[in-house]
């Protein structure tokens, strides 16, 4: 089955669960292979640790990627390696079908598999010398769904600021191919709700506290300067293909 065909069926809810494949560049997620001890590889940053300054500082990026993200990846692998039947599934497939997982690893996969998928996406949708506004079909879809780009930004930031405790602000495409904004707790991902994640902003304190302290609102406003709209648009094109 072709990639676009599979994504289309996922969005219509015609597959088992929400097994959305191909959401990330090939160097972002590693496919699990039988016999490997660590089926899911840590994705290297596609830019230098300091490349997103002054908006996201080097120290934050080092801790975020090398400590938090690596820890999620390690714990996710440890859980998956307990069950060889999971070896041929992608990370997206695994977190999309939590109810089908053995109960003893379900919570671990939700938290750490979610953390792995979320962060692998997060690194890719940011870039140096980025920001601005989207163009083309994504820009039109945002305007249709939210009224204007400015209203979209306000709603997206609002979802992040109102997310109590740790979590993410997400833009996702639902099964009717409508764009939705939502705040989700911890490392939950729209895939767990049968939706297709287009972009997300990490509002865990480890994503911003070293630079912004407790001013999450300032972090949310500043983050738009590093959004890689080319990558976000690619994800949207995959979703509607």
Number of C-alpha atoms within 10 A of each C-alpha: 6 7 13 16 10 17 24 20 16 23 22 15 17 12 14 11 20 26 26 27 16 17 22 18 13 10 12 22 22 17 15 22 16 13 10 12 13 17 25 23 17 22 22 14 18 14 13 13 17 16 17 20 14 12 19 22 18 17 12 18 22 16 16 17 20 14 11 16 21 20 17 23 24 17 18 25 23 17 19 26 19 14 12 13 10 19 20 14 16 21 27 24 19 27 28 24 19 17 12 11 16 12 10 10 16 20 14 17 25 22 18 26 29 27 24 31 24 23 26 24 24 16 18 21 23 26 21 17 13 16 17 12 15 17 13 8 12 19 16 14 17 22 15 13 16 17 12 15 18 13 14 17 16 15 16 21 25 17 20 27 20 11 19 14 12 15 20 24 26 24 24 25 23 20 19 10 15 14 21 19 21 17 25 19 15 20 22 21 30 25 25 21 14 22 27 31 24 24 25 25 25 21 27 19 16 16 21 24 15 14 17 16 12 12 13 19 16 14 21 22 13 15 19 19 21 21 25 22 22 17 19 22 20 14 22 22 14 17 24 14 12
